[in-house]
Amino acid sequence: MFDFRYHAVSLAAVLVALAVGVLLGVAIGDAGLVSSAEKQVRSSLRDDVRNAQTKEAESAAALRAERRYVRASYPFVVARRLQGLRVGLLFLGDSNDRIASEVRSALAGSGGRLTGTLAMRQPPDTQALADGAGRGRYSQIDQSDRVLRSFGRTIGREMILGGRLIRREARTLFSSRAGDLGPFDAVVVARVPRTLSGSAAASTNALEGGVVAGLGRTRASIVGVQLTTTQPSQVAWYRARGLSSVNNIDQTSGQAALVLALAGAEGSFGSGAGVGALLPGPESAVR
């Protein structure tokens, strides 16, 4: 008896065999065509790679030339801008050798000299500061952040104008010191990000806020700086306290901006978000 299912299966098998045969024939017949297309693709990719390598080499050469130009022109931009100025570097927190080195590089050729590097202890030892202050108005430093802030203002002024209090309290006030305590003609401030909390944070903020306020009450140029890698950025902190700032002291443009700011230019300089310009305007560069 005729079985329709058997007939359907047989027909399907025949169709599959035909399809396989067609595909094999096409594959065998077009083997040369596929090989040729593959060769063309490979050749095109090699050309693309060579072109990219050529452009990369040209860009690298142009960048090296640009950097040579920047280094060669830097001395002309900063020459004698700070002639005879005594510059202090104040770390609000632990000292940073990289920042100190970049500040020295910035001053090279400007006529200014880094005559003192100081790092404020955090948190401050308020009991020891109160003991050193004697029976005067700062004897209550350890009991009042308001008194501590006032003490900081005096320290800031004495860094510029000179005085006895900063010399008497230096050993307790600073965790490290190299060179003079002042007087300075200008001060570079480098605030170090910290993780203090509670009373330690409160006393630290009161003291460093007072010191910066005292520095600002003089006629000296006070400039805040940081590296391009500093996180979080301290530019907003500097701006809130009326300081000019440079957020890329580790770049040549940042070093030029620092010299011009110490010479009197005002603003937030550097690269990236949160700054006003890469450098002060032309009127600051031509004197």
N, C-alpha and C positions, 0 to 999 in steps of 0.2 A: 504493500500500500504506500502511496506517495506521502512522504513526511515533509510538510511545509517548513518546519523548523530546521530540518536537515538541509533543505534547499537554501534557506536564508543564510545559514552558517557557511555553507560552501561558497555562496556568492560573495559574502563578506571576505572570506579568505582570499578569493581571487582578486578582489579589489585592493586588498592590503598588499598582496604580492606585486600587483601592477604599480602601486604607489611607491613601494620600496625600489622597484626596478627603475622607475623614472628618476627618483632622487639619486640613486647611485650613478645613473647615466649622466645626470647633470653635474654631479660632483666630479666624476672622472673627466668629463668633457671640459669643465671650467677650471680645472686644477691650475692650468697655466695662467688664466685670468686672475684667480685669487692670489697666486704667487706674485704676479706683476703689481697688483694693487697694494699688497703688503710691502713690497719694496718701495713703492712711491710714498706710502705713509711713513716708513722709516726714514727715508731721505728727507721728507718734509720736516719731521721731528728733529733730525740732526741739524737742519738749517735753522730751525727755531732756536735750538739750544745755543748754536754758535752766535746767532744774532743777539740773544739775551746776554751771553757772556761778554760780547763786544760792548754792549751798552753798559753793562755793569762795570767793566774796566774803565770806560770813558767817564762814567759818573764818579767812580772812586778817584780817578785822576783829577777831575774837576774839584772834588771835595778837598783833596790834599792841597791843591793850589789855593783854594779859598782859605783853608786853615793857615797856610803859609802867609797869605796876605794879612789875615787877622793878626797873627803874631808879629809880623813886621810893622804893622800900623799902630799896634797897641802903645808902644813907647811915645809915639807922637801925640796920641790922644791924652795920655796921663802926664806927660812931661811937666815937671815942676808945679803940678796942680796943688800939691800939699807941701810945698817947700817949707821945711823947718818945723812942720807940725809933729807934735808928740801924740801918737795914737795909742789908745788903750783897747784891749779886747776883753770883754766881760762875758763870761759864760754864766747863764742862769741855770746852773746844774753842772754836771761833770764836764770837764774840758774835753775837747775833741781835736785830736792832732790834725785831722784832715782839714777842718775849718781853719785852724791856726795857720797851717801851711798855705792855704789858699789866700788868706788875708795878707800874709807876708808877700806872696807873689803879686797880689794886686798893688801893694804899696811900692814894689820895686820900680824905680824910675820916676816915681811921683814926687820925690823929695820928702815924703813923710816917713816916719820911723815908728815901728811897733815897739814901744818902750815898756809895755807892761801887759801881762796876760793873767787874768784872775778868774777863778771859778768859785761861785758862791755855793756854800754848803746847803744841801737840801735833805731833810727839813732843817731849818736853823736850830742851833742849840740855844734856845731863848734863855735858859737859866744861866748859862755861861756868859751870854751877851749882857744880861742884867747885872751879873757880878762884875763884869769888866766896866760897865757904865758907872759904877760907884753909886753915890747918893744923889745924883742929879736927876733930871726929869726922865731919864730912860731907865731908872731903877725898877720900873714896873713892866718892862718889856715882856717878861714871861707871863704876865697876867692880862695883857690887853693887846689885841691885834691893832687897835688904833694907835697905841703908843709905838708898837713895832713898825707900823707904816711911817710914822713920823721919824723914827730912828733911821729907816731906810732912806727917807728924803735927805736927811743930813749926810748920810754916807754918799749918796749920789752927788750932792753938791761938792763934797770934799774931794771926790774923784777928779773934779774939774778945777776946783779952786784951792785944794789943799786943806789940811786941818789935822787936828790931833786925834779926833775920835776914830777915824778910819785906821790910823796907825795903832791905836790902843786895842782895837777890836779885831785887827786883821787875822790873827792866828785862829780865832774862833769863827770869824765870818766866812773865811775862804777855805775851801778844801784843798786848793792848790794855788800856787802863785809863782810867776816867773817875771822878774824885772821889777819895775816900779809900781807903787800903789797910786801914783799920780804925783802932781797934777798932770792931767792930759788936756790937749787942745781939742780932741775929738775922741769919741768912743764907738767902737763896733760892738753891738750886743748880739749874742747868739743864745737864743732860748732853747733849751733841750726838752723835748717831750718827756713827760713824766707820768707816773701812775700812782701818785700820792692820793690819799683820801683823808677825810675827817680833819682832826686838828692839825695834822702834819701838812695837809694841803692848804688849810686856812692860814697858818703862820707863814708858809712859803709864799703864798700869793700876796700876803700883806707886806712882807719884806721886799720881794722883788718889785712889786708894784710901787712901793715907796722909793726904792732906788732909781727906777726908771723915771718916776715923776721928778725926783731931785735932779737927775741929769738933764731933764727937759727944761728945768727952770733956769738953766744957764744959757749962754749964747753959743755953746759948743754944738757941733754937728753930731747927732746921735743916729746911728743907722743900724737897723736890725738885719741880720743875714741868716741864710740857711743854705744847705746843699739841695740840689735838684731832687735828691732821694729822700729828703726829710718828710716823715709822715707821723702825725698829721702836720700839715703846713702851719707855720707860725705867723704867716703874713697878716692874717686878720688880727692876731694879738698885737702885733706891732702897730698896725693901722689904728686900732682902737685907742692906743696910747700916744698917738700923734707922731710916731716915728716913720721916717722914710725906711724903705726896706729893699732888699735884693734877695730873690729866691733861688738864684743860680750862681752862687759864689764860686762854684767849681767849674764854671765856664768863663772863657775870656771876656765875653760880653758882660757877664755879671761882675767880673773884677773891674772892668772899666766903669760900670754903673756905680760900684762902691766908691771908687775914687771921686767920681763926679758928685756923688751924694755927700761924701765927706767934705767936698769943696763948696757945698751949699745947695746943690740941686735937691728938690723935694719931690717925693712921690714913691709909688711902689713899682719896682723895676724887675724885669726878668722874663721868663717864658711860661706859657701855660695860662690856666685860668686864675683869676683873682689878682692880676697885676695890671698896671696902667700902660706900660710900654716896655720895650726891650731895653732902651736907653733913655736918659734925659734928652730933651730937645736940643737942636743945634746950638741954641744960645748958651747952653751949659758947656758945650764942648769947645767953644771958641772964646778965649779970654786974652 
